Amino acid sequence: MQIDRRRALALLGLGAATPALGQSAAYAGAVRFDHGVASGDPLQDRVILWTRITPAEPTTGEIAYRWWLTPVVRNWRTRKLAKAGQGTTSAARDFTVKVDVTGLKPGVDYDFWFEANGVSSRPGRTRTLPQGKVNDVVMAVASCSLYPNGYFHAYGAIAAQPRVDVVLHLGDYIYEYGGPGSYGMDSKVAYFRPHDPPHECESLEDYRRRHAQYKTDPMLQAAHAKAPWIVVWDDHETANDSFKDGAQNHTPIDEGPWNERKARAIKAYFEWMPIREPADGGFAINRTFHFGDLVSLFMLETRLTARDKQLVYDRDLNGMDGKPDLKAFKAKLYDPYRRMMGEDQLAWLAGELDASVKSGRTWQVLGNEVVMAKVNVASFKKEMAPADYAKATKGLSAAGKARLDRLELIAGLGLPYGLDMWDGYPVDRERLYDAIKAAGARTIVVSGDSHAFWANELYDAAGARVAAEFGATGITSPGGGDALTTLPVGEIYAKANKEVVYNNQSAKGFVLLTLTPTEAKGEMIKVSTIVQPTYEVSVDKTFRLTPEPRGVSGLTEI
């Protein structure tokens, strides 16, 4: 039967404050919460709550829901409701729900859940940011989860941690690829985890389905229910190697205008992620989070708002004669007009760093999409003993040998490992370093994208140490060590590069960053497998650093 708005609200026990329903009748049928719950962007007095309500049958009607949030207490009998509310969702936002709950108390753990049409979601745990004196902060840092390439055990490991105050996800939460032969489909488990839709994402519906698929994973759901997330996209939420005006994996003649595809992808991202959306509806998601008197966290968007097109060796290195033209390439690389961040972004960050230091906070953490350290391509021939090199390369395939030959050529020219990283924008990196130095910030950079663990010490062009960096490896995405399995890739890159203290390009996992007034500790936590259903968790390496009056110490393994 048809149910009008007044009748629907009466049936659901909702008051008149519920936002007005549209022209379609309210949906009163069966629903499910297939995608779990999540929270994000916590502040001292507010937090985003998220879920998705799945109607059992297709509907154009709106679905009314309620939500509850209550402080965590040892004795559930003493639990008191902190906040509750109601609203509606519809197909216009893919039946996702996002609530910005305000008026909360700082530093409080809360349980939350949703209800629609008599069905309740699983509960989630969230926490507002602390205020005043803080003894420690624990952050899990993650990136790069390629669904077909393996099981999301690292997310399960995050959920199993005894304490996580917040999860930082630095991008590549989803991948846009899809279909037979696409990235990750040669995995041992790809048959059981093929991408949905089974083709590359281009339309709004494609991106929505891809987000929905990822959020059906039970380990990802558990990690979202563990703690609030603070997120930033990288490239694969839109398309590979994206920048302001395009992407490597976007062909306008076949796939339409880039700005339209980008807008569709980000609409789906905002619908499906627990992030506070920009007031203007754009792509500027740079934002600041203060953890009491101890830590300021700055999330940097360096993909879609200002980044210029990346250089590519195959296109930009060779001259008219087909041979490498190093002088011309370096002129492009060091072009002062090439930007990773825009002037407004950099001014914002400089002001925030300065304010954080003047407030007396110990640490300034940059949540950053791509590796910031100077990392040149390493020569395996140069760094390895001849006998070891011959043994390691003996079984390489023709494709593997061709790849290694190409790397040796670039290594011989002293060129960067990743042009899509900050190494591809060295002048802009110096501008960022100038902002850090001007503020006297004690900066720790956390980075994603590379599918490798990194412990790096960052130096400016004059050789002064500016910051430390912890790079998170992939949840499942393949690293350089997976492609060159017979070579000690990470060991060689650390040996060949001054700024690289440690590198592991085979492990899968996340970084657990613990910050106190006297030290910062980065634990590289890895899982034993991503292709078997059972797994073990261990610490790969742990490094510490300490704050100095206007900077940070070097890294020490512990």
C-alpha positions as CSV (number, residue, x, y, z in Angstrom):
1,M,0.0,0.0,0.0
2,Q,1.0,3.6,-0.5
3,I,2.2,5.3,2.7
4,D,2.4,9.1,2.9
5,R,4.9,11.1,4.8
6,R,2.8,11.5,8.0
7,R,1.9,7.8,8.0
8,A,5.5,6.8,7.5
9,L,6.7,9.0,10.4
10,A,4.1,7.7,12.7
11,L,5.0,4.1,11.9
12,L,8.7,4.7,12.5
13,G,8.1,6.8,15.7
14,L,9.8,9.8,14.2
15,G,8.8,13.4,15.0
16,A,8.1,16.3,12.7
17,A,11.7,17.4,12.9
18,T,12.7,14.8,10.3
19,P,13.8,16.5,7.1
20,A,10.9,16.7,4.6
21,L,10.5,13.7,2.3
22,G,10.4,14.2,-1.4
23,Q,7.6,13.5,-3.8
24,S,8.1,9.7,-3.7
25,A,6.4,7.7,-1.1
26,A,8.6,6.6,1.8
27,Y,10.0,3.1,1.6
28,A,8.7,0.9,4.5
29,G,9.9,-2.4,3.3
30,A,12.8,-4.6,4.5
31,V,16.2,-3.1,4.8
32,R,19.7,-4.3,5.6
33,F,23.0,-2.7,6.8
34,D,25.3,-4.6,4.5
35,H,28.2,-2.1,4.6
36,G,28.7,-1.7,8.4
37,V,29.1,1.6,10.1
38,A,31.9,4.2,10.3
39,S,32.9,7.4,11.9
40,G,35.3,10.1,11.0
41,D,36.8,13.6,11.1
42,P,36.5,13.8,15.0
43,L,36.9,17.2,16.7
44,Q,36.7,18.1,20.3
45,D,32.9,18.6,20.1
46,R,31.7,16.6,17.1
47,V,32.2,13.6,14.8
48,I,30.8,12.3,11.6
49,L,28.7,9.1,11.8
50,W,28.2,7.0,8.6
51,T,26.3,4.0,7.3
52,R,24.4,2.8,4.3
53,I,20.9,1.4,4.3
54,T,20.2,-1.2,1.6
55,P,16.5,-1.6,0.7
56,A,15.6,-5.2,0.0
57,E,13.9,-4.2,-3.3
58,P,14.4,-1.3,-5.7
59,T,12.7,1.9,-4.6
60,T,12.5,5.5,-5.5
61,G,11.2,6.3,-2.1
62,E,13.1,7.8,0.8
63,I,14.1,5.7,3.8
64,A,13.7,7.2,7.3
65,Y,16.3,6.3,9.9
66,R,17.3,7.0,13.5
67,W,20.8,7.1,15.1
68,W,22.0,6.9,18.6
69,L,25.3,7.8,20.3
70,T,26.1,7.0,23.9
71,P,29.3,7.2,26.1
72,V,31.2,4.0,26.7
73,V,30.9,2.9,30.3
74,R,32.1,-0.2,32.2
75,N,28.7,-1.0,33.5
76,W,26.1,-0.9,30.7
77,R,23.3,-0.4,33.2
78,T,24.7,3.1,33.9
79,R,24.9,4.0,30.3
80,K,23.2,7.3,29.4
81,L,22.1,8.4,25.9
82,A,24.3,11.3,24.8
83,K,22.7,12.1,21.4
84,A,20.1,10.8,19.1
85,G,18.6,12.0,15.9
86,Q,16.7,11.1,12.7
87,G,16.7,11.8,9.0
88,T,16.0,10.3,5.6
89,T,18.1,9.0,2.8
90,S,17.4,8.1,-0.8
91,A,18.8,6.9,-4.1
92,A,20.0,10.5,-4.7
93,R,22.9,9.8,-2.4
94,D,22.9,6.0,-2.9
95,F,21.1,5.4,0.4
96,T,24.1,6.4,2.4
97,V,23.8,8.3,5.7
98,K,26.1,10.9,7.0
99,V,25.5,12.7,10.3
100,D,27.7,15.4,11.8
101,V,26.9,15.1,15.5
102,T,27.7,18.2,17.5
103,G,27.6,19.2,21.1
104,L,29.8,16.3,22.3
105,K,32.4,16.3,25.1
106,P,36.2,16.2,24.3
107,G,38.2,13.0,24.8
108,V,35.2,10.7,25.2
109,D,34.6,7.2,23.8
110,Y,31.2,6.7,22.3
111,D,29.2,3.8,20.9
112,F,26.8,4.5,18.1
113,W,24.4,2.6,15.8
114,F,21.5,3.2,13.4
115,E,18.0,1.9,12.9
116,A,15.7,1.8,9.9
117,N,12.3,0.1,9.4
118,G,12.8,-1.9,12.6
119,V,16.3,-3.1,11.7
120,S,19.4,-2.1,13.7
121,S,22.9,-1.8,12.4
122,R,25.9,-3.3,14.1
123,P,27.4,-0.9,16.7
124,G,30.5,1.2,16.1
125,R,33.0,2.9,18.4
126,T,34.2,6.4,18.0
127,R,36.0,9.1,20.0
128,T,36.1,12.9,20.1
129,L,39.5,14.5,20.1
130,P,41.0,15.3,23.5
131,Q,41.5,18.8,25.0
132,G,44.1,20.1,27.3
133,K,47.0,17.9,28.6
134,V,47.4,14.7,26.6
135,N,49.9,11.9,27.6
136,D,49.9,10.0,24.3
137,V,48.1,9.5,21.0
138,V,48.0,6.3,19.0
139,M,47.3,6.4,15.2
140,A,47.1,3.5,12.7
141,V,48.3,4.7,9.3
142,A,47.1,2.8,6.3
143,S,46.8,3.0,2.5
144,C,46.4,1.1,-0.8
145,S,43.9,-1.7,-0.6
146,L,43.5,-3.5,-3.9
147,Y,40.5,-5.8,-3.5
148,P,41.3,-8.6,-6.0
149,N,44.9,-8.8,-4.9
150,G,44.4,-10.3,-1.5
151,Y,42.4,-10.5,1.8
152,F,42.2,-7.3,3.9
153,H,44.0,-9.0,6.8
154,A,45.8,-5.7,7.7
155,Y,42.5,-4.0,8.4
156,G,41.6,-7.0,10.7
157,A,45.0,-6.4,12.4
158,I,44.1,-2.7,13.0
159,A,40.7,-3.8,14.5
160,A,42.5,-6.2,16.8
161,Q,44.9,-3.6,18.2
162,P,44.4,-3.0,21.9
163,R,44.2,0.7,21.3
164,V,43.8,2.9,18.3
165,D,42.7,6.5,18.8
166,V,42.2,7.2,15.1
167,V,42.9,5.6,11.8
168,L,44.6,7.7,9.1
169,H,43.9,6.5,5.6
170,L,46.2,8.1,3.1
171,G,44.5,7.1,-0.1
172,D,43.8,4.4,-2.7
173,Y,41.0,3.2,-0.5
174,I,39.5,1.8,-3.7
175,Y,41.0,1.2,-7.2
176,E,39.2,2.2,-10.4
177,Y,40.5,-0.7,-12.5
178,G,38.4,-3.7,-13.3
179,G,37.9,-6.6,-15.7
180,P,40.0,-9.6,-16.8
181,G,43.7,-8.9,-16.9
182,S,43.4,-5.7,-15.0
183,Y,45.7,-4.7,-12.0
184,G,45.6,-7.4,-9.3
185,M,43.7,-10.0,-11.3
186,D,46.7,-12.3,-11.5
187,S,46.5,-12.8,-7.7
188,K,45.9,-16.3,-6.3
189,V,42.6,-15.0,-4.8
190,A,41.4,-12.8,-7.6
191,Y,38.9,-15.5,-8.7
192,F,37.2,-15.2,-5.3
193,R,37.5,-11.4,-5.2
194,P,36.8,-10.0,-8.7
195,H,36.0,-6.3,-8.9
196,D,32.4,-5.1,-9.0
197,P,31.6,-3.7,-11.5
198,P,33.7,-6.1,-13.7
199,H,35.1,-3.2,-15.7
200,E,36.9,0.1,-15.1
201,C,34.9,2.7,-13.1
202,E,33.8,5.7,-15.1
203,S,30.2,6.4,-14.3
204,L,28.8,7.5,-10.9
205,E,27.1,4.1,-10.6
206,D,30.4,2.4,-11.2
207,Y,32.2,4.3,-8.5
208,R,29.3,3.7,-6.1
209,R,29.3,0.0,-6.7
210,R,33.1,-0.2,-6.2
211,H,32.8,1.6,-2.8
212,A,30.0,-0.7,-1.9
213,Q,32.0,-3.8,-2.7
214,Y,34.9,-2.7,-0.6
215,K,32.7,-2.0,2.4
216,T,31.2,-5.5,2.3
217,D,34.6,-6.8,3.4
218,P,34.3,-7.9,7.1
219,M,37.8,-6.8,8.1
220,L,37.4,-3.4,6.6
221,Q,34.1,-3.1,8.4
222,A,35.8,-4.1,11.7
223,A,38.5,-1.5,11.2
224,H,35.8,1.2,10.6
225,A,33.9,0.1,13.7
226,K,37.1,0.2,15.8
227,A,37.8,4.0,15.8
228,P,37.1,7.2,13.9
229,W,38.9,7.6,10.5
230,I,40.6,10.6,9.1
231,V,41.0,10.2,5.3
232,V,42.3,11.7,2.2
233,W,42.1,10.4,-1.3
234,D,45.0,9.6,-3.6
235,D,44.8,8.8,-7.3
236,H,42.8,5.6,-7.6
237,E,39.7,7.0,-6.0
238,T,39.4,8.8,-9.4
239,A,42.0,7.3,-11.9
240,N,45.6,6.3,-11.8
241,D,48.2,9.1,-11.6
242,S,45.5,11.8,-11.5
243,F,46.4,15.5,-11.4
244,K,44.4,18.7,-11.6
245,D,43.6,18.5,-15.3
246,G,43.7,14.7,-16.1
247,A,45.1,11.3,-15.3
248,Q,47.3,8.7,-16.8
249,N,44.3,6.3,-16.8
250,H,41.9,8.7,-18.4
251,T,41.4,9.2,-22.2
252,P,39.0,12.1,-22.9
253,I,38.2,10.9,-26.4
254,D,36.9,7.6,-25.0
255,E,35.9,8.5,-21.5
256,G,34.7,12.0,-21.8
257,P,35.8,15.2,-20.0
258,W,38.1,14.7,-17.1
259,N,36.3,17.2,-14.9
260,E,33.1,15.3,-15.2
261,R,34.6,11.9,-14.4
262,K,36.5,13.5,-11.5
263,A,33.3,15.0,-10.1
264,R,31.4,11.7,-10.4
265,A,34.2,9.9,-8.6
266,I,34.4,12.4,-5.8
267,K,30.6,12.5,-5.4
268,A,30.7,8.8,-4.7
269,Y,33.7,9.3,-2.4
270,F,31.8,11.9,-0.3
271,E,28.7,9.7,-0.2
272,W,30.6,6.6,1.0
273,M,33.3,7.9,3.3
274,P,33.1,9.3,6.8
275,I,34.6,12.7,5.9
276,R,33.3,16.2,6.5
277,E,32.6,17.7,3.1
278,P,33.8,21.1,2.0
279,A,31.2,23.8,2.3
280,D,31.6,24.7,-1.4
281,G,31.3,21.1,-2.6
282,G,34.7,21.2,-4.2
283,F,37.9,19.2,-3.8
284,A,39.7,21.2,-1.0
285,I,39.9,18.7,1.8
286,N,43.0,20.1,3.5
287,R,42.0,20.2,7.2
288,T,43.5,20.3,10.7
289,F,43.0,18.2,13.8
290,H,44.4,19.0,17.3
291,F,44.9,16.2,19.9
292,G,45.0,18.4,23.0
293,D,48.4,20.0,23.7
294,L,50.4,17.1,22.1
295,V,49.7,16.8,18.4
296,S,48.4,18.8,15.4
297,L,47.5,16.7,12.4
298,F,47.3,18.4,8.9
299,M,45.7,16.4,6.1
300,L,47.1,17.5,2.7
301,E,45.2,17.1,-0.6
302,T,47.9,17.1,-3.4
303,R,46.0,15.4,-6.2
304,L,43.1,17.3,-7.6
305,T,43.2,20.9,-6.5
306,A,46.6,22.1,-7.8
307,R,49.0,19.3,-9.0
308,D,50.5,19.8,-12.4
309,K,50.9,16.9,-14.8
310,Q,53.6,14.4,-13.8
311,L,56.7,13.9,-15.8
312,V,57.1,10.5,-17.3
313,Y,60.5,9.0,-18.3
314,D,59.2,7.4,-21.5
315,R,57.8,10.7,-22.7
316,D,60.1,13.3,-21.1
317,L,63.6,11.9,-20.8
318,N,64.7,11.2,-24.3
319,G,65.6,13.9,-26.8
320,M,65.0,14.1,-30.5
321,D,67.6,11.5,-31.2
322,G,66.0,9.0,-28.9
323,K,68.8,9.2,-26.4
324,P,68.4,10.5,-22.8
325,D,68.7,14.3,-22.7
326,L,69.5,14.7,-19.0
327,K,69.9,18.5,-19.1
328,A,66.5,19.0,-20.8
329,F,64.8,16.6,-18.4
330,K,66.2,18.3,-15.3
331,A,65.1,21.7,-16.7
332,K,61.5,20.3,-16.7
333,L,61.9,18.6,-13.3
334,Y,63.2,21.8,-11.6
335,D,60.8,24.2,-13.3
336,P,59.8,26.5,-10.5
337,Y,56.3,26.9,-11.9
338,R,55.4,23.2,-11.5
339,R,53.3,22.7,-8.4
340,M,52.2,19.8,-6.2
341,M,50.3,22.2,-3.8
342,G,48.8,25.5,-4.7
343,E,49.8,28.8,-3.2
344,D,46.6,29.0,-1.1
345,Q,47.3,25.4,0.2
346,L,50.8,26.2,1.1
347,A,49.8,29.5,2.8
348,W,47.2,27.6,4.8
349,L,49.7,25.0,5.9
350,A,52.4,27.5,6.8
351,G,49.9,29.4,9.0
352,E,48.7,26.2,10.7
353,L,52.2,25.0,11.4
354,D,53.1,28.3,12.9
355,A,50.0,28.4,15.1
356,S,50.5,24.8,16.3
357,V,54.1,25.5,17.3
358,K,53.2,28.8,19.1
359,S,50.4,26.9,20.9
360,G,53.0,24.7,22.5
361,R,52.0,21.5,20.9
362,T,54.9,19.0,20.7
363,W,54.3,17.4,17.3
364,Q,53.1,18.5,13.8
365,V,52.1,15.5,11.7
366,L,51.5,15.8,8.0
367,G,49.0,13.3,6.6
368,N,50.4,13.1,3.1
369,E,49.4,11.0,0.0
370,V,52.8,10.2,-1.5
371,V,56.4,9.6,-0.3
372,M,58.2,12.9,0.4
373,A,61.9,11.7,0.8
374,K,64.5,12.1,-1.9
375,V,64.8,8.6,-3.3
376,N,66.8,7.9,-6.5
377,V,66.5,4.7,-8.5
378,A,69.1,2.3,-7.0
379,S,71.6,0.4,-9.1
380,F,71.4,-3.3,-8.1
381,K,74.6,-4.0,-10.1
382,K,76.5,-1.3,-8.2
383,E,75.1,-2.1,-4.7
384,M,75.3,-5.9,-4.8
385,A,78.3,-8.2,-5.0
386,P,78.7,-9.6,-8.6
387,A,78.1,-13.2,-7.5
388,D,75.0,-12.2,-5.6
389,Y,73.6,-10.1,-8.4
390,A,74.2,-12.9,-11.0
391,K,72.4,-15.4,-8.7
392,A,69.5,-13.1,-8.0
393,T,68.9,-12.2,-11.7
394,K,69.4,-15.7,-13.1
395,G,65.8,-16.7,-13.0
396,L,64.2,-13.4,-14.1
397,S,61.7,-13.5,-17.0
398,A,62.3,-11.5,-20.1
399,A,59.9,-8.8,-18.8
400,G,61.8,-8.8,-15.5
401,K,65.1,-8.3,-17.2
402,A,63.8,-5.5,-19.3
403,R,62.4,-3.8,-16.2
404,L,65.7,-4.2,-14.5
405,D,67.7,-2.8,-17.5
406,R,65.4,0.2,-17.5
407,L,66.0,0.8,-13.8
408,E,69.8,0.5,-14.3
409,L,69.6,3.2,-17.0
410,I,67.7,5.6,-14.8
411,A,70.0,4.8,-11.8
412,G,73.0,5.6,-13.9
413,L,71.6,9.1,-14.6
414,G,70.9,9.7,-10.9
415,L,67.2,10.3,-11.3
416,P,64.2,9.8,-8.9
417,Y,62.5,6.6,-8.1
418,G,59.0,8.1,-8.4
419,L,58.0,11.1,-10.5
420,D,54.5,10.8,-9.2
421,M,55.9,11.4,-5.7
422,W,57.3,14.6,-4.2
423,D,60.5,13.8,-6.0
424,G,58.7,14.8,-9.2
425,Y,58.1,18.3,-7.7
426,P,61.4,19.1,-6.0
427,V,61.0,22.9,-6.0
428,D,57.6,22.7,-4.4
429,R,59.0,20.3,-1.8
430,E,61.5,23.0,-0.9
431,R,58.7,25.5,-0.5
432,L,57.0,23.1,1.9
433,Y,60.3,22.6,3.8
434,D,60.7,26.4,4.1
435,A,57.3,26.5,5.8
436,I,58.3,23.8,8.2
437,K,61.6,25.5,9.0
438,A,60.0,29.0,9.4
439,A,57.6,27.6,12.0
440,G,60.3,25.7,13.8
441,A,57.9,22.7,13.6
442,R,58.7,19.2,14.9
443,T,57.3,17.5,11.9
444,I,56.6,13.9,11.2
445,V,55.3,13.1,7.7
446,V,53.2,10.0,7.2
447,S,52.8,8.8,3.6
448,G,51.0,6.3,1.5
449,D,50.9,5.3,-2.2
450,S,54.2,3.4,-2.5
451,H,53.1,-0.1,-1.3
452,A,56.2,-0.2,0.9
453,F,57.3,0.5,4.4
454,W,59.7,3.5,4.7
455,A,61.6,5.1,7.6
456,N,63.1,8.3,6.2
457,E,65.0,11.3,7.4
458,L,64.1,14.4,5.3
459,Y,66.7,16.9,4.4
460,D,66.4,20.2,2.5
461,A,68.5,21.2,-0.5
462,A,71.2,22.6,1.8
463,G,71.5,19.3,3.7
464,A,69.7,20.3,6.9
465,R,67.3,17.8,8.5
466,V,63.8,19.1,8.3
467,A,61.5,16.2,9.3
468,A,61.1,12.4,9.7
469,E,58.8,10.3,7.5
470,F,57.0,7.0,8.1
471,G,55.7,5.4,4.9
472,A,52.8,2.9,5.2
473,T,52.9,-0.1,2.9
474,G,49.8,-1.4,1.1
475,I,47.0,-3.3,2.8
476,T,47.1,-5.6,-0.3
477,S,48.6,-3.6,-3.2
478,P,51.7,-5.2,-4.8
479,G,55.1,-3.5,-4.1
480,G,58.4,-3.5,-5.9
481,G,59.6,-6.5,-4.0
482,D,56.6,-8.5,-5.3
483,A,57.7,-7.9,-8.9
484,L,61.5,-8.5,-8.3
485,T,61.2,-11.4,-5.8
486,T,64.8,-12.6,-6.1
487,L,66.3,-9.2,-5.4
488,P,66.6,-7.5,-1.9
489,V,64.8,-4.4,-3.2
490,G,64.2,-2.6,0.1
491,E,67.7,-3.3,1.4
492,I,69.3,-1.9,-1.8
493,Y,67.2,1.3,-1.8
494,A,68.1,2.0,1.8
495,K,71.8,1.4,1.1
496,A,71.7,3.6,-2.0
497,N,69.8,6.6,-0.6
498,K,70.9,8.9,2.2
499,E,67.4,9.8,3.4
500,V,66.2,6.1,3.5
501,V,66.9,4.6,6.9
502,Y,64.8,1.5,6.2
503,N,62.6,0.2,3.3
504,N,60.6,-3.0,2.9
505,Q,58.9,-3.4,-0.5
506,S,57.3,-6.8,0.1
507,A,55.5,-6.6,3.4
508,K,51.8,-5.8,3.7
509,G,50.4,-4.1,6.7
510,F,50.2,-0.6,8.4
511,V,52.1,1.8,10.6
512,L,51.2,2.2,14.2
513,L,52.4,5.7,15.3
514,T,52.5,6.4,19.0
515,L,53.2,10.0,20.1
516,T,54.2,11.2,23.6
517,P,55.7,14.5,24.8
518,T,59.2,12.9,24.8
519,E,59.2,10.6,21.7
520,A,57.5,9.3,18.6
521,K,57.5,5.6,17.8
522,G,56.6,4.1,14.5
523,E,55.9,0.4,14.4
524,M,55.7,-1.3,11.0
525,I,53.1,-4.0,11.6
526,K,52.9,-6.7,8.9
527,V,50.6,-9.6,8.2
528,S,52.1,-13.0,7.2
529,T,50.0,-13.5,4.1
530,I,47.2,-11.8,2.0
531,V,46.3,-14.9,-0.1
532,Q,45.5,-17.4,2.7
533,P,42.4,-17.1,4.9
534,T,44.4,-17.3,8.2
535,Y,47.3,-15.1,9.0
536,E,49.7,-13.9,11.7
537,V,50.6,-10.4,12.8
538,S,54.2,-9.3,13.7
539,V,56.3,-6.1,13.9
540,D,58.6,-5.8,11.0
541,K,60.7,-2.8,12.4
542,T,60.2,-0.1,15.0
543,F,61.9,3.3,14.9
544,R,61.8,6.2,17.3
545,L,62.6,9.9,17.2
546,T,62.5,12.7,19.7
547,P,61.5,16.4,19.5
548,E,64.1,19.1,19.4
549,P,63.8,22.8,20.0
550,R,63.2,23.6,16.3
551,G,62.9,20.2,14.6
552,V,63.3,16.5,15.2
553,S,66.1,14.0,15.9
554,G,67.2,11.4,13.6
555,L,65.6,7.9,13.5
556,T,66.8,5.2,15.9
557,E,65.8,1.5,15.5
558,I,64.5,0.0,18.7
